[in-house]
Amino acid sequence: MSPFFLMIPVLLPVAGGGLLFLHRFREDRNRELYTEAVVCLTSVLVWTALFLVKPGKAEIYSFTGGFSVDFALDRMAALFAGMVSVMWPPVLLYAFEYMKEEKRKNAFFAFYVMTYGITLGVAFAGNMTTLYVFYEMLSLVTLPLVVHYGDHESMFAGRVYAAFTIGGAAAAFFPVVLTTFLTGGGDFAFGGCLGPEAVSGGLPGIEPEGMRQMLLLAFLFGFFGFGTKAAVFPLCRWLPLASAAPTPVTALLHAVAVVNSGVFAVTRVAWFVYGPGFLKETFVQKICLGAVCFTIVYAACMALKERHFKRRLAWSTVSNLSYMLFGIMLLTPGGLKGGLLHMLFHGVIKMSLFLCAGAFMHQTGRAYLYQVNGAGRKMPVTFFFYTLGALSLTGIPLFCGFVSKWALLTAAAGAGTREGITGLLCLIAAAFLCAVYTLTISARAFFPASEETKEGKDLFTGADGKEIREAGVRMLFPIVLFGIINLYFGLFPSSVLEFTGRIAEGL
């Protein structure tokens, strides 16, 4: 099957979501059937492509001088696209229940479905130009989801989100243009496409050493530019603020689409454009590793300090995204493998945690941690699976979080550098903090300190005075599903270990 087939799963949800603006469904049931059908069909097409599309590149549109929109499928693309395609349909089901009483649902689900297609565009990008185009489109299509509620908090979060992500894209424009010009297209190739000729015969009047230094500087722009979506310090402020969006949006923002697109883009630039041979042991690698090591610990401390349920999880995401970037910027096969494993498994874990937090907030009308006291007794399924996710995120064996964190720890120890040992210590410190800021919520839910406190008097009633109860089946199903996936890959990780190992070895 031709790589041109990759256009279909990218364009289908974009067109399908756009049709919701033209045909405004008056009945929720019809809208839900339509959107779920579009998303499920897209996921089927993605998996068809993963098995049947032949290696190669499809040029969709050419601008000039090597700048073109190309789609291609390799193992990196398959990992990200496969991950997204499995997660989107059940989270959409969750969104139906969560948004049941909200307004402007047509617009919400239109952008929600369109985001799926744009994310797949990032995954299937065959060169720097295509990656950049879809990366920027992702910022634009998710902004209306962040500001959906239209209140002061949402609008402020939207302004900050737009400033950071569009600003990051502006910074990333420098390496996109430079590398595309020097390589005649910026096509992705494992180990890097910047050969010696790109340095020696780059720009007129610039010596090879000067060209090399310019390329290293451009990489820094790309790392922090694309890394804005991965919330590297100091570009991480937007992520906790974006939790003002509806939970189905924050789950995707903080677990799959936006943040992992940032990690994915950095991986493409570091390993498939520049390559370890170009970057290893340079000042650029040291700066990047220093930034992510600081972010790992700083964000974990901020999570411990935070008292809002979703914002605590958002700060946790900031920390864990830098776990991934740390592995990637070690520039070793073991580091890349650990970073990709954590990208996949953190997505599963954090999706589960956010959905649990959203179910609690939806059922109780509450959002702060002290208000969780005793809720586990009335929402045992929700908080049971929240606890499984918390244990996994901490790195406890038998869960998938242990698999990826152990891979990162061994890669850090095996790097044999000061930066590797520093990162190792940061990972251990952040894991300890993670245990505190996640498992204390479970303790509050199942073992409230006292039912005689002011908060304790209404432990089992929500903000509306009604008794707390479990969310509906459509919200519980994704929570249970991701909990099972978390446990399954913790017990049987061999297939994913083999797949990510092949990526890390360039096979």
N, C-alpha and C positions, 0 to 999 in steps of 0.2 A: 504494500500500500504506500502511495506517495506521501512525502512529508507535507504536501499541500492539504492533506486531510486534517492536519492540526489546526487549520483555520476554523473548522466547523465547531469544535467545542469551545473555542474562544469567542466566536461571533454569535453562537446560538443564545447564550444567556444575556449577552449585551443587547441583542435584538429583542429577545423575549422580555427582558426587563423594560426596554423602551416602549414596548407595546402597552404596558400598563398605564403609561401616560395618555395613550390614545383611547384605550377602552377602560373606563373606570368601573370596575366591578362593584355592584351595589350589595351583593351578598358575599359574606366572608367565605362561605363554602366554595363558591365558584372560583374566587381569587386563589384560595389555598390549593385547590386541585390543579389550577393552571400553573402556579409558581412551582409547586412540588414536582409536577410533570416536567417542566423545563429543566429544573435542577437535576432530577434523577436521570433524564435523558442525556444531559451533559456529562454526568458521571459515567454513564454507560459508554458514551463516545470517547471519554478520556481513557478508559480501560481498554477499549477496542484499539485505540491508538498505541497504547503502551505495548500491546502484544503484536500488532500487525504492521505498524508503520516502519518502513525500512530506514536504516541510517542514511543521513544526507541532509541537505538544506533546501528549503523552498523559499525562493525570493518572491515576496509578495508585492513589494513596491520599492523602486529605486529612486533615490533623490539625486545625488550627484557625488562624484569623487569617492565612491565606496560607501557612502551613507545610504543604507537600505533597510527595509523592514523584512527580516528573515525569520522563519520558524525552523526549528530543528529539535530532534529528540535524542537525548543521551541519558545516561543513568542519573545524572544530577536532576535533569528535567523530570524524569520519571519519578524520582523520589518525592519531589515537591508537588508535582501534579497529582500523583497518587494519593498523597497525604490530604491535599485539599479536597479531592473528589470524594473521599470517604467521609470527611467531616461535614461537608456542607449540607447534604440532605437531612441528617438527623437534627442539626442545629436549626435548620429552617422549620422543621416540625415543632421544635421548642418555641421558636419565634411566633408561630401561630397562636399558641396559648398565651404567651407572655404579652403579646400586643393586642389581645382580644378586645380590650376596652379602650384602646388608644385611638386617637384621631389620625387622619392623613395616612392611613394604612396603604393606600395605593402607591403613594410616593415612596414610603418606607420600603415596601417589598420590591418596587422597581429598582431602586438603588442597591438593595440587598442582593438581588439576582445579578445585576450588572457587575457588581464587585467580583462575583465568581468568575466571570469571563475575563475581566481585566487581570485577575490574579493568575489565571491560566496563561495569559499572554506573557506575564513575567516568567513563568515557568518554562514556556516553550520558546523564549527568545533565543535566536541563534547568533546574535552579535550584540555589541555594545549599544548601537543605535536603537535596536528593538527593545532591549532591556530598559533603556532610559525612557523611551516613549511610554511604555506601559507602566513603568515605575511612577512617572508623573501623572498619568491618567488615574492610577490607583489613589493618589492623594485627592484628586478632584472628585472622584466618584464616591469616596468614603466621607468626605466633608459633610454632605447633607445628612448622613446617618449620625454623625457626631452631634449635630445641632438639631436633631429631629424634634426634641421637646420644645425648643424655642424659648425656654426660660433664660434668665440671666446666666446661670451656671453653665448651661449648654452652649450659649452663644460665646461666652468667654473662652470655654474650652475649644470651641471651633476656631476662634481667632488665633489662639496659641498654636493649635494643631496646624492650621494653614501656614502660619509664619514659619514654624519649624520645618515642616515637610517640604514646602515649596522652596524655602531657603536652602535646605539640604540638597534638593534637586539642582538648584542653581550652582552650588559648589561642585556637584558631581559632573556638571556639564564640561568642565575643564578636562578631566581625564578621558571622557567619552570622545570629545573632539580630537584630542591629541593622539590617543591610541588608534582611533579609527583612521586618522590621516596617515599615521606612520606605518600602519600595517595594511592599508588598502581595504579596510572593511571591519576590522575589530572582531573577526570571527573567533568564537570560543574554541580553544584547544587545550586539552589537559597539559599542564606544565608551562603554559604561556604561549602567546603568539608573538611576543616582542622578541624577535631574533636579533642577532648582532647588526644586521643591516639597518634595522630601525634606529639603532643608536648611532652608528657610524655615518649613515647617509640620511639622517633625519631632516633637519631644517637647515637651509643655507646660512652660512656664517656662524654656526654653533658647533663647537668642538665636541667630539664624542663624550668626553667627561662632563661637559656642560649639559649635553643632551640627556645623559644618564641622570644627572642631578635634577633636571627639569621633570623627567619622568617620575622620579621618586617623590618630588614635591606634588606632582599631579596625583600620585597614588594617595597621599595624605588627604588631598581634597576629596578624592573618591571615597576613601574610607570613612571620613566624618560626614560626607555628603550623603552617601547611601546609608551610612550608619546612623543617620538621624532617625530613620524608621526603626532601627534596632536599638534606639534610645541609649547610645553611648554618652557618658558624662562628657561635657556639660549639656548635651542636647537631649536630655531625658525628661524635662519638665512636662512636656505635652502628654506623656503617656498616662500618668495618674489622673490628670485633669480630664482626659478623654473618657474616664469611667463614668462621667455624667451622662453618657449615651445610654440607650436601652441595653440591657444585658446581652441579648443576642448579638448586638454590635460589638460590645466590649469583648465578648468571648472571641469573636473573629479578629478584632484589632489586636488583642493581647495574646492570642494563642496561634493564629494561623496567618491570615492574609497579609496585614500590613507589616507587623514586626518581623515575621519570617521572610517576607520579601526583602527587607533590609539585610538580613543575614545572608540570604540567597545571593543578593546582588554583590555583597562584599566577597563572598566565596568565589563568584564568577570572576571578579576583578583580580583577586589575589592569586587564584590558582589557574584560571583559564585565560587570562590576558597577560598579566605580569609573570606569574610563575614563581615558585620558591627560589629558583636559582637567581632571579633578579632581586628579590627582596630580602632573602635570608641574611641575618647578621648586619643589616644596615640600620642606620639611625631611625628609619621609618618603622621597621619592625619593632624596635625598642619603644618608640613613642606609642604605637598602637597597643602593644601589650601592656604598657604602663597605664594607658587610659582604661582598658577593659578590666585590669586587675583592681584599679581604684573603684570602678563602677560596680564590680561584684560585691565588694564590702560596703561601699557607701549606700547602695540601694537596699541591701539587706538590713542595714541599720535604720534606714528610713521606713522600711516595711515594719520593723519592730516598733517604731515610734507611732506609726499611723493607727488611728482608731476607727476609720471608716472601712467597712468590710471589703468593698470592691477596690478601694484605693490601696489597701494593704496588699491585695493580690496583684495590683498593677505594679507596685514597687518591687514585688517579688519577680515579676516578669522582667523588669529592667535588669535586675541582678542576673537572672538566668539567661537572658539574651547575651550578656557578656561572657557567660560560661561558653556559649557557642563560639563567639568571636575569639575568645582566648584559644580554644582548640584550633580554629582555622588559622590564626595568626602565628601559632607555633611553627607553621610551615613544615610540618612533618606528616607523613601518612597517618600515624597514630593520632595526631592532633586533629587532622581533618575528619577522620573516622569518628572520633569522639564528639566533635562539633556537630556533625550531621546527625549522629544518633540522638544527641540532646535536642536538636531542632525538631526531630520527629517525636520523641517521647515527651519532651516538655509541652509540645502542642497537645498531645493526648491528655496529659495531667492537668495542664492549666485550663483546658476546655472544660474538663470535669469540675474543677474547683469553681470556675466562674459560673457555670450553670447551676451549681449548688447554691452559691451566694445569691444568684438571681432568683432562684426558687424561694429562698428564705425571704428576700426583700419583697418579692411579688405577693407572697402569702401573708406577710405580717405588716407590710408598710413601714418596716424599720430598716435601718442601714448601718447602725453602729454596733461595735463589738459587744459592748455591755448589754445590748438588747438581745443578744443571742442566748443569754442565760436561760437554760431549761428548754430551749426550742427543740433539742434533739429528742426529747420525750414525746413530742407531738409530730415531729418530722424525722422519724428514725431512719428511713431509707435515704433521705437526702443527706443527713449528717453522717450516716455510715459510709456512704460513698465519698463524701467530703474527706472523711478521715483516711480512707484508702489513698486518696489523692495526696493528702498531706504527708502520709508516710512515704509515698513514692517520691514526692518532691524533695523530701529530706535526704533520700538516698538509702532507705532501708532495703536490705535484700528481699527478694521475692517479688519486687515491683520493678517496672521498667525504668524508673528514675535511677535506681541503683546501677543498672547496666550502663547507661550513658555517663553517669558521674564517675563510675569506676574507670571507664575508658578514658575520660579526661584526666583523671588523677594519674593513671599509669603513663599517659602520653606526656604529662607535665614532668613526671619523675624521669622519664626516659629521654627528655630533651637535653639534659645535661648542661643547662644554662642557668644563670642567675634569674632570668625572667621566668624560666620554667619552675624553679623552686619557689619563687615569690608567688607565682600563680597557684601552685600547689597549696601553699599556706592560706592564700585567700579563699580558695575553694573549700578548704576544711572549715575555716572560720565562718564562711557564709552558710555552709551546711548546718552548723550548730545554731546559728541565728534563725535559719529556716525552720528548724525543729521547734524553736520557741514561738515564732510568730504564726505558724500554722496550727500546731497541735494544741496551743492554748485555746484556740477557738473551739476545737472539739471538746476540750475539757469543760469549757463554759456551757456548751450545748447539752452535754450529757450529765455533768456534775456541777450544777449551779451552786455557788457558795452558800446562798441562803435564800429561802423563799419569803423571808420576813423583811427583806430590804425593800426600799421604795420601788425598785425595778422588779423585785421578786413578787410583789403583790399581783402583778398582771403578767406573770411569766407565760401563761398559756393562752393569752388573748393578744390579738394583733392591735395595730394602731386604731383600727375601726371598731374595736370592742368585741369583735367576733373571735370565736375560738380558733386557734391555729390548727391547721391540718396540712397534710401532704398536698403537694401540687398535683395537677391532673396528669393523666397517663402520657400525654404528648410532651410534657416537661420532664417527667420521670424517665421515659424511655431513653433519651440521649444520655442522661446522667448514668443510668445503669450500663448502657452500652459502652461508654468511655471508661467506666470503672472496670468492666470485664476485659476490655482491650489492654488497659493498664496492667492488670494482673496476668493476662495471657503472655504478653511480651516480657514480663518479668520472669516468668517461669520457662518460656520457650523463645528466647531471643535469637536463636541461631540463624534463622532466615534473614533477619534484618542485619545481623552482624556480618553475614556473608555479603549481602548486597552493598552495604556501606563500605565494607572492606574493598570490594571491587572498585568502587568509585575512588577511594583513597589511593589505590594503586594504579589508577588510570586505565583500568581494563574495560 
